[in-house]
Amino acid sequence: MIGKRLCHAASIALCVAAGACPSWAGEVPVISRQISDFRIGSSQMQFGSLEFLGGLEMVSSRALFGSLSSIRFRQDQRHFVVVLDTGQWLTGSIERDVKGRLSGLSDVEITPMKNSAGRSFEGKGHMDAEGLAFDGDRILVSFEQDHRVDVYPDPGFAQSGAIGTLPILIPRKMLRDNRGIETITVAPASSPLKGGVVIVSERGLDRDGNRLAAILSGPLKGQFAVARDGSFDVTDGAFLPNGDLLLLERRFNMAEGIGMRLRRIKGADIRPGAVVDGELLLEGNFNSQIDNMEGIDTFQAADGTTHIILVSDDNHSILQRNLMLEFRLSDNVKQAASD
């Protein structure tokens, strides 16, 4: 173990000094096992307005695979970009079986992220990437510990250093080191936010205990808050085509164990000065196929339905799993699902 760490540290030092990709970057083999049930041991597929479509449990022989923090899909609904909280980009494609269910990943590559000086770092002190958003010809990445939102060119993000930084509008002193800006997402151009960039903190709280959030651009630029309920923290978010915001939340503590839930915030409620709350769409615990759920994205499938994909962060622990789960949203069913 010590020898591996020394070798890994040496490759990082070479990367920092020379600005080159280290030997551990590049194509990554991934083995996937299909998940057919969301509730363990149950054939139930409908959970309120969400239908479970299947999922994957993913492993790799490459040590850097894991720690998935946020995922965004390209318009073809196959290719994706992920940020790892260890400071890397992960890109690839999803594969489907003859029934259209997730069956695996292909063309997976990992590349070290670079800061504005073009340097790459090992660990979370400088490059603890937590959120990711596509915004036209740029990619926005939110970082915690060194709280900021950096801008990367798209295409070319994997080879480029950050080319800019967005003001976050939230006082950095109100953000905890490891509980910072977990969520960054861009509203639809047709929504009241007119394509505005939105951030939500994991556990930066205002005086009333609500999560700090902000609209960084657009006609409604300003701060707002997200109501906090219980011991759940926000880990990611994604807008629906109609402008509503889906927030992924997770819980992990010794008293209550692991948990996740999905809430829907009405787009019309998001404005400066507001404290927003939303409808509970889904909740899971140890009886569900979940882990440390960190990332969410949405897209419209070819048939016009809205799909939601969630991913987990295994923290590079042998006790945790890298999961990808897919749901289909139906607005005809309003009842929320809960364990």
N, C-alpha and C positions, 0 to 999 in steps of 0.2 A: 504493500500500500504506500509506504514512504517513497519507494523508488518511482512509482507511478506519479505521485504528486510532484516529485522533483522534476521528472521529465515534462509533465504538464506545465509546471511553472516556467521551465526553460523555454518552452515553445511560446508561451505568453510573452516572456521577456523579449524574445526575438521579434514577435509581432509588433510589440510596442516600439521597439527600437527601429525597425526597418519599415514599418507600415505595411507589412505583407500578411497574407492570410496564414495562420499556423497550420500545422500538419493535421490537426483534428477537424478542420473545416472541410466542407465539401459534401459529396453525396453520402447519404445515410440510409442503410438498410433498415426497414421497419417491418416487423411481423405483427399482424393484426388478427385478433379473434373476434368474431361477430357476437354481438349481444342482442338477444331476441326479446328480452323482457326488461321492463323498467322496474316493476315491483318484483323482487326476487322470489321465484317460485310461483308467480302468478301469470296467467295468460291475459290479464287486463291490458288493453292497449289505449283505451280512451280515458283521459284524465281531465275532466271539465272540458275546456275549449281546446285542449291539446291532445293530439293523437301521437303515440309513440311509434316511430317508424323503424327504429333499430339503432344500433350503435357499434362501437369498436372498443376493444381494449388493446393498447399498442405498446410494444416493447422493441428495443433495439440494442444491438451489441455496442453501439457508440455511447460512451458515457454522457455526452452532452445532451442526448435526446431526453426530453422531459422539461419540467418547469415551464409548461405552456401557460402564458399569462393572458394573451388576447389573440383572437383570430378574426381575419376579414377575408371574405371571398371575393374573387374577381367576378365580372359580369357573366362569365361563362358558367358560373356556379360549380366549377370543378377545381380551378386553381385557387390557392389560398396563400396568405402571408400570416405568419405568427411571430410574435415577439416572445422571447424567453427572458425570465427575470434574472438570468445570469449574464445578460448582455449580448444575446445573439438573435439574428434573424433565422427563421425557419420557413422555407417555402416548399411547396409540393402540390399534389393533386389528390383528390379523393377518387376512389374507384367504387363502382356499384355492381351488384350481381344482376342476374336476369330479371329479378323481381324489383329492381330499383333500390335495393337496400344497400347501405354502406357496407363495403366488403374489404377495403384496405386503402393504403396510401401508396403513391408512387412518386418518383422523381423528387424525393425529399432531399433537401440540402440545408446545411447549417453554415452560416457565415457570421463572423464577429461584427457587432455593431461598432461604429466609430463616432466619437464625439465631434464637436465643432473644430477641434484641432487635428482631426484625422487619426486619433489614437483609439486603440481598443484596450479594454480592461477586463481582467478576470474578477469575478465576485460582484457583489451588489452595491458597493459603496458609491460608484460613479455611474453605473449603467444598469440600475435596477428597473428595467423596462416593465411596465404594468399595463398600459393601454395603447391601443393602435387604432388609427382611423385613416381611411382614404378620403382625400379632399382635392378633387381635380387632379392636377399634375404633381401633387405632393402627398407624402405620407406623414402623418402627425403621430408622435410617440410621447406618451406621458411617463415620467420617471418619478419614483419616490426616493426618499432619503435625500438625494440632491434634487429637490422638487422642481420640476420644470416640464415644459412641453417643447420638444425639439421638432424641427421640420427637416424632412429628407426629400430629395427629388424622386419622382416616380414617372418613368422608369429610372433605374440607376441607384436606388436606395442602398442596395447591398454593397456597392463598391464605394459609396460616397460617405463623407462625414456629414454631420448635421450642417445645414446651410442657413439655419435661422432658429429663433426661439420665440414662442408666443407668450405675451404677458398672461399670467394665469388668473389675475384679479382676486385671488384668495391670498391673504397674508401668509407667508411661509411659516411664520411662528405659530400659526394655528393648525399646521399639518404635522402629524406625528412622523417620526423618522421612517417607520416601517408600516405606516397606515396613511399613505398619501393619496395621490391622484391615481386611483385604480381604473377609472373610466374616462375614456375620451371617445366621442362619437359625433357624427355630423348629421344634422337634421335634413330631411328632404327639402329641396328648393321650393316645393309647392306648399310646405307647411308654414304655420305662423312664424317660425323661427327663420324661414327663408335661407336654409342652408347653413345656419349658424353652428359653430363648434361648441359642444357642450362637454364640460368635465364634471365629475362627481368624485368626492373624496371617499376613501374607505372609512376612516374614523376621525377625520377632522370635524370637530363639532362646534356649533355655535352655543350661545349662552343657554339655550333651551334644550340642548342635547340633540339637535338635528344635524344631519350631515351637511357639510359645506359643499356648495356646487356653484357653477358659474356658466354663463353663456359668453363665450369669448369673442364672438363676432356676430354681425348681422344687426337688424333693426332693434332687437330686444336685448342687446348686450348689457350684462350686469350680473350681479350675484343673486342666487336663490338658495333654497335648502330643501333637502329630502328628509321627510320624517323618518326617524329611527324607531324600530319596533323590536323590542327584545334584544337578543344578543347576536342578531344577524348583521353582517357588514356587506356593503356593496363591493363587488369584485369586477363587474363589467356591465356594459349597457349597449343597446343597439336600437335604432329607430325602425319602426314599421313604416311601410309606404304611406300610410295616412298621417304620419307625424307623431303617433303615440310612441312613447319610450319604454322599452323593456329593460328592466334592471335585474341582473343576476345577483343574488345575495348568498352568502355562505355563513355557516356557524361551525365552530369547532372549539369545544371546551370539555373538560373532564366531567362536569356535572351533567351536561346535556348531550354530549357526543357530537357526531358529525351531522350536518344538515345543510340543505340548500333550498332556495325558493326563488320563484320568478314572479315579478310584479310588473304590472302595466300602468304607466303613468299617462294620463291624457295629455296630448300635445298642447292643447289650448290652455292647460294649467301652468305650463312652464313659462315663467316670465320673471323679471327682476322683482325681488322682494317677496316672492311667493314661497310658501312651504308646501311642497307637493307630496301627495300620498297616492296610493294606487290599489287597483284590484289585484288580489292574489290569484295567479294562474296555476301555480304548481308548487308543491312542497314535498321534499323527500328527506329521508333519514337513513339509518343503518339498514332499513328494510328495502332500500332502493339501490339501483345500480348507480351510485354516485361516489365521488371522492371529494377532493378539495377543488370544487368547481370554480373556475377562474375566468373563463372566456365565453362570449356569446356573439353570434352573428345571425342575421336574418337575410333571406332572399326570396324572391318570387320564382317559383318553378315554372316550367313550360306550360303547365295547365292553369296557371294564374294563382295557385294557392301559395300561402306564405309558409316557408320552412324556417325552423329555428335550430341552430346547431350550437351545442355546448361542449366545452373542453375543460379538462381538469389539469391541475398542476400537481405532479407527484413529489415535488420537493426533492427529487433524486433520492427518495427513500424506498427501500425494499418493502416497506409496509404499505405503500400507496401505489395508485395506478394512474396511468395516462388513459383517459377515456375521451371518446367523442360520441355524443348522443344527438339524435335527430328527432324533431317533433314537427307535426304539421298543425298550424293554427286555424281554427274555425271560429268565426265570430258568431255563428249560429248557436253555439253552446256557451252559456255564461257561467255555469257552475264551476267553481274552483276545485282543484284536487288537493287532498291533504292526507297524510298518513294518520 
